Amino acid sequence: MDSAIETKFMLLMTGINTREQQKTALSLANALRLRGIMSVFALTQGSVFAKIFNERGYEVVYASSFPQSRGLVSKIVRTLKMQSCTQEAAQILKVKSINAVLSFGGFAAYPFLEAASKINGIKIMLFEGNFAVSKCGEDFMKKADRIYFPFEAMQENIDYEFYKKSFVSGIPVDREILKAEPADIQTKKRKLLILSCRKEMRDMNATFRELITRYPEITRDFYIIHETGDREIAAIQRYYETNRIESTCEMFFENRGSYFKVADIVIARPNSDIIAELIALKKPAIYLPLPKNKDYFQKQNAVFMAKKSLGYIVEDIKSVNAAVRMRKIYSFLNSYLKNEENMKRNMTELDFENSAGRLADDIERTLKSGKK
């Protein structure tokens, strides 16, 4: 941390439950720090993200666990725990001299947002990273001072009361992704990047193997770059070696940017961080969203990308015949070249590249505007 930068404001970030939220929050925190706004991260004990934030020089405060599920039982438990958790959150906000609370949409943000609404002078900010607004966002829009949306279409669909205090920011992308040197892959083939995601990666990998089985000519036209997890890496590598398929197969890439930059097209789950990174680097993709009961936001993200001609959607649900799904993926792989330039132009208009800076600038202006 640059000690020469004076800390002007303290911002508490909360509601960070996923890797996508963690990446976005860290990218934003880095941009805020340059403006003298220091971020404190509120997490539950045992959070896998605590070490990451600490290593980057940020303070982590721990709060009592707050049920994350959307189910009825979790809702009842949240109601029972709200008062004690809100009191705990209020104490943290006062001790740390917090000037604003920024929620990333997870249920863990509820006590901090509720506490902030009762303390004079603390701003409430909501960041929505997906095309669908989070339940937390819906519940606190009235109390929010600022609402940040990734897409203009979301801003256009809300009541004027909320529109006045909303700002379209895009989704902050890690600078390392943007600055990465292209991977050195020597081939004359087009390059297909497969991101199997941590959630349901086995299904994703099985889908791609089935695709090759049905359409083996894919391996003639494409060089495969495949990212997967530690439990799948050995089996995937054996599969490619046994079938003599030209490929690069590794566990979760330390820096996806180098592979993004050489890829011609990507197959991935439509998580918010993946979408933001691909838009920033102007890369077309085929999105395979999980069913709504497994991931609430992926389907909405993928539908938006397809409607805006920013990518393709192939649903991953049992009601869709496997042969139909494979045929769609294969068709998109063969037709993307016709639409590639149009998709890149559409991505350029969204201007995600400087989202962290634009978002940080607006947060700074909001904080300087004084008390509520």
C-alpha positions in Angstrom: 0.0 0.0 0.0 1.3 3.5 -0.9 1.6 5.2 2.5 2.0 8.6 0.8 -1.7 8.6 -0.1 -3.8 10.3 2.5 -6.9 8.3 3.6 -9.9 10.6 3.1 -12.8 8.2 3.5 -13.4 4.7 4.8 -15.6 2.4 2.7 -16.9 -1.0 3.9 -17.5 -3.6 1.3 -19.9 -6.4 2.1 -22.1 -9.1 0.5 -19.1 -10.8 -1.2 -20.0 -14.5 -1.5 -18.6 -15.5 -4.8 -15.3 -15.4 -6.7 -16.9 -13.0 -9.3 -17.8 -10.6 -6.5 -14.4 -10.9 -4.9 -12.6 -10.1 -8.2 -14.8 -7.1 -8.9 -14.5 -5.8 -5.3 -10.7 -6.0 -5.3 -10.4 -4.3 -8.7 -12.6 -1.5 -7.4 -10.7 -1.3 -4.1 -7.4 -0.8 -5.9 -8.9 2.1 -7.9 -10.4 3.7 -4.8 -7.2 3.5 -2.9 -5.5 5.8 -5.4 -8.2 8.4 -4.6 -7.6 8.2 -0.9 -10.6 5.9 -0.2 -9.6 2.9 1.8 -11.7 -0.2 1.7 -12.5 -2.5 4.6 -14.0 -5.9 3.8 -16.7 -7.5 6.0 -16.6 -11.3 5.7 -17.7 -14.3 7.8 -15.2 -16.4 9.7 -13.6 -18.9 7.4 -14.2 -17.0 4.2 -11.7 -18.1 1.5 -11.4 -14.4 0.4 -9.9 -13.1 3.6 -6.4 -14.2 2.7 -6.6 -12.6 -0.7 -7.7 -9.2 0.7 -5.1 -9.3 3.4 -2.4 -10.0 1.0 -3.4 -7.0 -1.0 -3.0 -4.8 2.1 -6.7 -4.5 3.0 -8.3 -4.9 6.4 -10.9 -7.6 6.9 -13.5 -7.5 9.7 -15.5 -10.6 10.6 -19.2 -10.7 11.2 -21.5 -13.4 12.4 -22.7 -15.8 9.7 -25.9 -14.9 8.0 -27.8 -17.6 6.0 -27.1 -17.2 2.2 -29.7 -19.5 0.7 -32.9 -18.2 -0.9 -34.9 -21.0 0.8 -37.7 -20.6 3.3 -35.7 -22.0 6.2 -32.8 -19.5 5.6 -35.3 -16.7 5.4 -36.7 -17.5 8.8 -33.3 -17.8 10.3 -32.2 -14.5 8.8 -35.3 -12.8 10.4 -34.4 -14.3 13.8 -30.8 -13.2 13.6 -31.3 -9.8 12.0 -31.5 -7.7 15.2 -28.3 -9.2 16.8 -26.4 -9.1 13.5 -27.5 -5.5 12.8 -26.3 -4.4 16.3 -22.9 -6.2 15.6 -22.7 -4.5 12.2 -23.4 -1.0 13.7 -20.6 -1.5 16.2 -18.2 -2.3 13.4 -19.3 0.7 11.4 -18.8 3.0 14.3 -15.4 1.6 15.5 -14.0 1.7 12.0 -15.3 5.2 11.3 -17.0 4.0 8.1 -18.3 6.7 5.7 -20.2 4.4 3.3 -21.3 0.8 2.9 -21.1 -0.8 -0.5 -23.0 -4.0 -1.1 -22.2 -6.6 -3.8 -25.6 -8.2 -3.4 -25.0 -11.2 -1.1 -27.4 -11.8 1.8 -24.5 -11.1 4.3 -24.9 -7.4 3.4 -28.3 -7.1 5.0 -27.2 -6.4 8.6 -24.6 -3.8 7.4 -27.0 -2.0 5.1 -29.7 -2.0 7.8 -27.3 -0.6 10.4 -26.0 2.0 8.0 -29.6 3.2 7.3 -29.9 4.0 11.1 -26.6 5.9 11.4 -26.6 9.5 10.3 -23.9 10.3 7.7 -23.2 6.8 6.4 -23.9 6.5 2.6 -25.5 3.3 1.2 -24.3 2.1 -2.1 -25.5 -1.0 -4.1 -23.4 -2.6 -6.8 -25.3 -5.1 -9.1 -22.9 -7.3 -11.1 -25.5 -9.4 -13.0 -28.3 -8.5 -15.4 -30.9 -9.6 -12.8 -31.0 -7.4 -9.7 -30.2 -9.2 -6.4 -32.8 -9.7 -3.7 -30.6 -7.5 -1.5 -30.6 -4.8 -4.1 -34.4 -4.9 -4.5 -34.9 -4.6 -0.7 -32.5 -1.6 -0.2 -33.1 0.5 -3.3 -35.3 2.9 -1.4 -32.6 3.5 1.3 -29.7 3.6 -1.1 -27.8 6.8 -2.0 -26.3 5.3 -5.1 -27.1 2.2 -7.3 -24.6 0.9 -9.7 -25.7 -1.1 -12.7 -23.5 -2.9 -15.3 -25.8 -2.3 -18.3 -28.0 0.6 -19.4 -30.9 -1.8 -20.1 -31.1 -2.4 -16.3 -31.2 1.4 -15.6 -33.9 1.9 -18.2 -36.2 -0.7 -16.6 -36.4 0.8 -13.1 -38.7 3.4 -11.6 -37.8 7.1 -12.0 -37.2 7.4 -8.3 -34.4 4.9 -8.5 -33.2 6.0 -11.9 -32.2 9.4 -10.5 -29.7 7.8 -8.1 -28.4 5.1 -10.4 -25.2 5.0 -12.5 -24.2 2.7 -15.2 -20.7 1.7 -14.4 -19.9 -1.6 -16.2 -18.1 -4.4 -14.2 -14.6 -3.6 -13.0 -12.0 -5.9 -14.7 -8.7 -6.8 -13.1 -5.9 -4.7 -14.8 -3.8 -7.9 -15.0 -6.3 -9.3 -17.4 -6.1 -6.3 -19.7 -2.3 -6.0 -19.6 -1.5 -9.7 -20.0 0.8 -10.8 -22.8 -0.8 -13.2 -25.3 0.0 -16.9 -24.6 2.6 -18.3 -27.0 0.6 -21.0 -28.8 2.0 -21.9 -32.2 -0.8 -23.1 -34.5 -2.5 -22.2 -37.7 -5.8 -23.3 -36.4 -8.4 -21.1 -34.8 -8.2 -21.2 -31.0 -11.2 -22.3 -28.9 -11.0 -21.5 -25.2 -13.0 -23.7 -22.8 -13.6 -22.3 -19.3 -15.2 -25.1 -17.2 -15.9 -22.9 -14.1 -15.7 -24.1 -10.5 -19.5 -24.7 -10.3 -20.6 -27.9 -12.1 -17.2 -28.2 -13.9 -17.7 -32.0 -14.5 -20.9 -31.4 -16.4 -19.2 -28.7 -18.5 -16.3 -31.0 -19.3 -18.6 -33.9 -20.2 -20.6 -31.6 -22.5 -17.4 -30.7 -24.5 -16.3 -34.4 -24.7 -19.7 -35.3 -26.1 -19.5 -32.4 -28.6 -16.2 -33.8 -29.9 -17.6 -37.3 -30.1 -20.5 -36.1 -32.2 -18.5 -33.6 -34.3 -14.8 -34.8 -34.3 -14.1 -32.3 -37.2 -14.0 -29.6 -34.5 -10.5 -30.8 -33.6 -9.4 -30.4 -37.2 -10.5 -26.7 -37.3 -9.7 -25.6 -33.7 -6.8 -25.8 -31.3 -8.3 -26.4 -27.8 -7.3 -24.4 -24.8 -9.0 -25.9 -21.8 -9.2 -24.6 -18.2 -10.4 -27.0 -15.5 -10.0 -27.9 -11.8 -7.7 -30.2 -9.9 -10.2 -33.1 -9.8 -10.7 -33.1 -13.6 -7.3 -32.1 -15.0 -5.8 -35.5 -15.2 -8.8 -37.1 -17.0 -9.1 -34.2 -19.4 -5.4 -34.4 -20.3 -5.6 -38.1 -20.9 -8.6 -37.6 -23.1 -6.8 -35.2 -25.3 -3.6 -37.2 -25.4 -5.4 -40.5 -26.2 -7.4 -38.9 -29.0 -4.3 -37.0 -30.3 -6.1 -33.6 -30.0 -3.9 -30.5 -30.2 -4.5 -28.8 -27.0 -3.3 -26.9 -23.9 -5.0 -28.1 -20.8 -4.3 -26.6 -17.3 -5.8 -26.1 -13.9 -7.5 -22.8 -13.3 -5.3 -20.3 -15.1 -3.4 -17.9 -12.9 -3.9 -15.2 -15.5 -6.7 -15.9 -17.9 -5.9 -12.7 -19.8 -3.0 -14.3 -21.7 -5.4 -17.0 -23.0 -8.3 -14.7 -23.6 -6.1 -12.6 -25.9 -5.2 -15.5 -28.3 -8.6 -17.1 -28.3 -10.9 -16.7 -31.3 -14.0 -17.8 -29.4 -14.8 -19.0 -25.9 -17.2 -21.5 -24.4 -18.0 -20.6 -20.7 -20.6 -20.2 -18.0 -22.0 -16.7 -18.1 -20.6 -15.5 -14.7 -20.4 -11.7 -14.4 -16.6 -11.6 -14.2 -16.2 -13.7 -17.4 -18.7 -11.6 -19.3 -16.9 -8.4 -18.2 -13.5 -9.7 -19.2 -14.6 -11.0 -22.6 -16.4 -7.7 -23.4 -13.3 -5.7 -22.3 -11.1 -7.9 -24.7 -13.8 -8.0 -27.4 -14.1 -11.8 -27.5 -17.2 -13.6 -28.7 -18.5 -16.5 -26.6 -20.9 -19.4 -26.4 -22.5 -19.3 -23.0 -23.9 -22.4 -21.3 -25.9 -21.1 -18.3 -26.7 -23.4 -15.4 -30.4 -24.0 -14.6 -31.9 -21.4 -12.4 -32.1 -23.7 -9.4 -28.3 -24.0 -9.5 -27.4 -20.4 -10.3 -30.0 -17.7 -10.2 -28.2 -15.2 -12.4 -26.5 -17.1 -15.2 -29.5 -17.5 -17.4 -30.4 -13.8 -17.3 -26.8 -12.9 -18.1 -26.7 -15.2 -21.1 -30.0 -14.1 -22.4 -28.9 -10.4 -22.3 -25.6 -11.2 -24.1 -27.5 -13.1 -26.9 -30.2 -10.4 -27.3 -27.5 -7.7 -27.7 -25.5 -9.9 -30.2 -22.6 -10.1 -27.8 -22.5 -13.9 -27.7 -24.6 -17.0 -28.0 -26.7 -19.0 -25.5 -27.2 -22.7 -25.4 -29.2 -23.8 -22.4 -27.9 -26.5 -20.0 -31.1 -28.1 -18.8 -32.5 -31.6 -19.0 -35.6 -30.6 -20.9 -33.3 -29.7 -23.9 -32.4 -32.7 -25.9 -28.6 -33.4 -25.8 -28.3 -33.8 -29.6 -30.1 -30.5 -30.1 -27.7 -28.8 -27.6 -24.6 -30.3 -29.4 -25.9 -29.2 -32.8 -26.4 -25.6 -31.6 -22.9 -25.4 -30.1 -21.4 -26.8 -33.3 -23.5 -24.4 -35.4 -22.3 -21.4 -33.4 -18.7 -22.5 -33.6 -18.9 -22.6 -37.3 -20.9 -19.4 -37.8 -19.3 -17.0 -35.3 -16.9 -15.6 -37.9 -19.8 -14.1 -39.8 -20.9 -12.3 -36.7 -17.6 -11.6 -35.1 -17.0 -8.0 -36.2 -20.6 -7.0 -35.4 -20.3 -8.5 -31.9 -17.0 -6.7 -31.4 -18.6 -3.4 -32.4 -21.4 -4.0 -29.9 -18.9 -4.7 -27.1 -17.0 -1.6 -27.9 -20.1 0.5 -27.2 -20.4 -0.9 -23.7 -16.9 0.5 -22.7 -16.2 -1.9 -19.8 -12.5 -1.3 -20.0 -12.3 1.6 -17.5 -15.2 0.5 -15.3 -13.2 0.5 -12.1 -12.0 4.1 -12.6 -15.5 5.3 -13.6 -17.1 3.6 -10.6 -14.4 4.9 -8.2 -14.8 8.5 -9.5 -18.6 8.3 -8.9 -18.1 6.9 -5.4 -15.6 9.7 -4.6 -18.1 12.3 -5.8 -20.9 10.8 -3.8 -18.8 10.7 -0.6 -17.7 14.3 -1.1 -21.4 15.4 -1.4 -21.7 15.2 2.4 -24.1 13.7 4.8 -27.5 12.3 3.8 
